[in-house]
Amino acid sequence: MDFLKKLFGGGGAAVSRGDSGIYFYIRPHTCKEVLRVRIDRNNDLSATDDNSGFFCRKLARSSDYHCNRQVEIELWFDANRQLQNSEVMGGLMVTEADYEAWLATQESA
């Protein structure tokens, strides 16, 4: 659980909070691009079957035509809409710093 706190907790390791959204940064397995995925805690979450928390599933795709693989993100939240667990299929969760570094390479190209 400490890993999740470090990854998603304060300090913005993989999540930044500026509005009602939470931002996740994903790198598809076969791409260099880093995708930014926004989850709105007020609109994107669905109640779990047992009403003990919330669940969200998002699909993201690279804009690079060489890499058209889809990444699936599943997120589980507690009753207070705080992230408890995450799973990424087809990619890897990375940090906001990785996203910023990737953006810098795109601006210089």
Secondary structure, DSSP 8 states (H G I E B T S, - for coil): -HHHHHHHSTT-SS---SSSEEEEEEEETT-S--EEEEEETTTT-EE-TTSSEEEEEEEEE-S-TT---EEEEEEEEETTS-EEEEEEESEEEE-HHHHHHHHHHHHH-
